[in-house]
């Protein structure tokens, strides 16, 4: 199998990092090295000696410039493996996660650019989710093919359709904390750092860029548990604004073919907004009100021509 470098950006979450590293020690196939990129102030790095005793290289890198994308790019510069994994510091891997990912590279025909896994603890879709999606579907704000980018710039997320992936499948995008890439890819592509203040989705931007040139795959047998900390998530209004800004940036950069494409984007925005209104009417709470405000904020930025430009690959 290919050699693997595991890059874990971390920020002041020592317990979560410890659990993540412990799950890496239990892998059926050990990586070549683990690289922890610290944006915070770790007092100690857990399991360093345990990895060394297991024959796994361990690199700790303290970074001055904050930011997840910057941490990923720093890790790439340090990595020696043929396959570079990116993990969030709050995930716990199933014991065969690394093995399942590497098997796709080993068995693939031709050049396999990237392989992703799935979050095992993602909540199943509830009846109210299906109601919301039913409003989004005719507006091209949601689809039935997971891992697919729609002409509107909206995406069908993994685990959010009635047809979850059951086997290794070629996809349009991968998610940043559950993905891996062949190291040769980074001679041609890099993560952009310009999403940070404006939108969510730099991982989609990167992987959609790649999938336009080379194949990406999702292996549903590669699983992990994502214990996403609520404190790390933006508040509802900001999250909704950043979500729609990220969708806009993805559409403009990858899906827009000319002036005739713009009605598809705004059609999708309309459907997404209506679906949020329906969700608020049926299941009212303050969070949904704040998300609607965030969508309005994003529309004002986009319509007012104040959205940023994202260049490069």
FENVEN-V987680 format. One record per pair of residues at least 12 apart in sequence whose C-alpha atoms are under 10 Angstrom apart, sorted by the first residue. I is the first residue (numbers start at 0). GAP is how many residues later the second one is. Records with the same first field share a line. If there is no record, write none. Layout:
I = GAP  GAP
//
This chain:
0 = 28  81  98  101  102  103  104  105  106
1 = 29  30  79  80  81  100  101  103  104  180
2 = 26  27  28  29  30  77  78  79  80  81  99
3 = 25  26  27  28  29  30  75  76  77  78  79  80  81  94  98  176  177  178  179
4 = 25  26  27  28  29  30  51  52  53  70  71  73  74  75  76  77  78  79  80  81  175  178
5 = 18  25  26  27  28  29  30  52  69  70  73  74  75  77  78  79  80  81  92  174
6 = 26  27  28  29  30  52  64  65  66  67  68  69  71  72  77  78  79  80  81  82  170  173
7 = 12  13  26  27  28  29  30  52  60  63  64  67  77  78  79  80  81  82  83  169
8 = 26  27  28  29  30  31  52  54  58  59  60  61  62  63  65  66  77  78  79  80  168
9 = 26  27  28  29  30  31  32  52  57  58  61  77  78  79  80
10 = 26  27  28  29  30  31  55  56  57  78  221
11 = 26  27  28  29  30  31  77
12 = 27  28  29  76  77  216
13 = 26  27  28  29  30  31  32  75  76
14 = 31  74  75
15 = 72  73  74  75  76  211  212  213
16 = 19  28  29  71  72  73  74  75
17 = 27  28  29  71  72  74
18 = 27  70  71  72  73  74
19 = 67  68  69  70  71  72  73  204  205  206
20 = 13  15  24  25  26  27  29  30  68  69  70  71  72
21 = 24  25  28  29  70  71
22 = 68  69  70  71  72  74  201
23 = 27  68  69  70  71  72  73  74
24 = 22  25  26  29  31  68  70
25 = 67  68  69  70
26 = 66  67  68  69  70  71  72
27 = 66  67  68  69  70  71  72
28 = 66  67  68  69  70  71  73
29 = 21  24  25  26  66  68  69
30 = 20  24  25  26  50  52  53  54  67  68
31 = 23  24  25  26  47  48  49  50  51
32 = 18  19  22  23  24  25  26  46  47  48  51
33 = 14  17  22  23  24  25  26  41  45  47  51
34 = 22  23  24  25  26  39  40  41  43  44  50  51
35 = 22  23  24  25  26  35  39  51  53
36 = 22  23  24  25  26  31  33  34  35  36  37  38  41  52
37 = 22  23  24  25  26  28  30  33
38 = 22  23  24  25  26  27  28  29  31  32
39 = 22  23  24  26
40 = 21  22
41 = 20
44 = 15
47 = 12
58 = 16  19  20
59 = 15
60 = 13  14  17
66 = 126  129
67 = 20  108  125  128  134
68 = 107  121  122  123  124  125  126  127  133  134
69 = 121  122  123
71 = 13  14  15  104  118  119
72 = 113  117  118  119  120
75 = 107  110  114
76 = 109
78 = 104
79 = 103
80 = 101  102
81 = 99  100  101  102
82 = 18  19  22  30  31  32  97  98  99  100  101  102
83 = 30  95  96  97  98  99  100  101  102
84 = 13  16  29  30  31  91  92  93  94  95  96  97  98
85 = 30  89  90  91  92  93  94  95
86 = 88  89  90  91  92  93  137  139
87 = 88  89  90  91  138  139  140
88 = 88  137  138  139
89 = 87  135  136  137  138  139
90 = 28  86  87  133  134  135  136  137
91 = 27  28  131  132  133  134  135
92 = 26  27  85  129  130  131  132  133
93 = 26  127  128  129  130  131
94 = 127  128  129
95 = 125  126  127  128
96 = 20  21  122  124  125  126  127
97 = 19  82  124  125
98 = 122  123
99 = 15  16  17  119  120  121  122  123
100 = 13  14  15  16  78  79  80  116  117  118  119  120  121  122
101 = 13  78  120
102 = 12  116
103 = 12  64  113  114  115
104 = 76  77  112
107 = 107  109
109 = 104  105
110 = 71  103  104  105
111 = 69  70  73  102  103  104  105
112 = 67  68  69  70  71  72  94  97  98  100  101  102  103  104
113 = 56  57  59  60  65  66  67  68  69  71  93  96  97  100  101  102  103  104
114 = 53  54  55  56  58  59  63  64  65  66  67  100  101  102  103  104  107
115 = 52  55  57  58  59  60  61  62  63  64  65  100  101  102  103  104  105  106  107
116 = 41  51  57  58  60  61  62  63  100  101  102  103  104  105  106  107
117 = 40  41  47  56  57  59  60  61  100  101  102  103  104  105  106  107  108
118 = 39  40  58  59  101  103  104  105  106  107  108
119 = 39  100  101  102  103  104  105  106
120 = 102  103  104  105  106
121 = 36  37  38  103  104  105
122 = 36  37
123 = 35  36  37  38
124 = 34  35  36  37
125 = 34
127 = 150  151  154  155
128 = 31  32  146  150
129 = 30  31  32
130 = 144  147  148  151
131 = 139  140  142  143  144  145  146  147
132 = 27  28  138  139  142  143
133 = 137  141
134 = 135  136  137  138  139  140  141  143
135 = 18  131  132  133  134  135  136  137  138  139  140
136 = 131  134  135  138
137 = 129  130  133
138 = 13  125  126  127  128  129  130  131  132  133  135  136
139 = 12  13  14  15  16  124  125  126  127  128  129  130  131  132
140 = 12  13  14  15  123  124  125  126  127  128  129  130  131  132  134
141 = 12  13  14  15  18  19  126  129  130
142 = 12  13  14  17  18  19
143 = 12  13  16  17  18  19  20
144 = 12  13  15  16  17  18  19  20  26
145 = 12  13  14  15  16  17  18  19  23  25  26  27  72
146 = 12  13  18  22  23  24  25  26  27  28  70  71
147 = 22  23  24  25  26  60
148 = 22  23  24  55  59  101  102  105  106
149 = 22  101  105  114  115  118
150 = 100  103  104  105  106  110  111  113  114  117
151 = 95  96  98  99  100  103  104  109  110  111  112  113  114  115  116  117
152 = 91  93  94  95  96  97  98  99  100  101  102  103  111  112  113  115  116
153 = 90  92  93  94  96  97  101  111  114  115  118
154 = 17  18  49  92  95
155 = 17
156 = 16  17  18
157 = 16  17  60  62
163 = 56
164 = 53  54  55  56
165 = 52  53  54  55
166 = 50  51  52  53  54
167 = 49  50  51  52  53  54
168 = 46  47  48  49  50  51
169 = 41  45  46  47  48  49
170 = 36  37  40  44  45  46  47
171 = 32  35  36  37  38  39  40  43  44  45  46
172 = 30  31  32  33  34  35  36  37  38  39  42  43  44  45
173 = 29  30  31  32  33  34  37  42  43  44
174 = 26  27  28  29  31  32
175 = 25  26  27  28  30  31
176 = 26  49
177 = 40  44  45  46  48
178 = 24  28  37  38  39
179 = 36  37
180 = 26  29  35
184 = 25  29
187 = 22  125
188 = 17  18  20  21  123  124
189 = 16  17  19  20  122  123
190 = 12  13  14  15  16  121  122
191 = 13  14  118  119  120  121
192 = 117
193 = 114  115  116  117
194 = 47  50  51  54  113  114  115
195 = 46
196 = 45  111
197 = 40  43  44  45  46  47  48  51  100  109  110
198 = 39  40  41  42  43  44  45  46  47  48  49  50  51  99  108  109
199 = 39  40  41  42  43  44  45  46  47  49  50
200 = 41  42  43  44  45  46  48  49
201 = 44  47  48
203 = 42  43  46
204 = 41  42  44  45  46  48  49  105  108
205 = 44  107
207 = 42  45  46  47
208 = 41  44  45  103  104
209 = 103
211 = 42
234 = 52  55  56  59
235 = 50  51  52  53  54  55  56  57  58
236 = 50  51  52  53  54  55  56  57  58  59  60
237 = 52  53  55  56  57  59  60
238 = 51  52  55  56
239 = 48  50  51  52  53  54  55  56  57  58
240 = 49  50  51  52  53  54  55  56  57  58  60
241 = 52  53  55  56
242 = 48  51  52  55
243 = 25  28  50  51  52  53  54  55  58
244 = 50  52  53  54  56  57  62  63
245 = 52
246 = 18  22
247 = 17  18  21  50  51  54  59
248 = 53  58  59  60  61
249 = 60
250 = 13  14
251 = 13  57  58
252 = 56  57  58  59
265 = 33
268 = 26  30
271 = 20  23
272 = 18  19  22  23
273 = 18
275 = 12  13  15  16  19
276 = 12  14  15
279 = 12
//
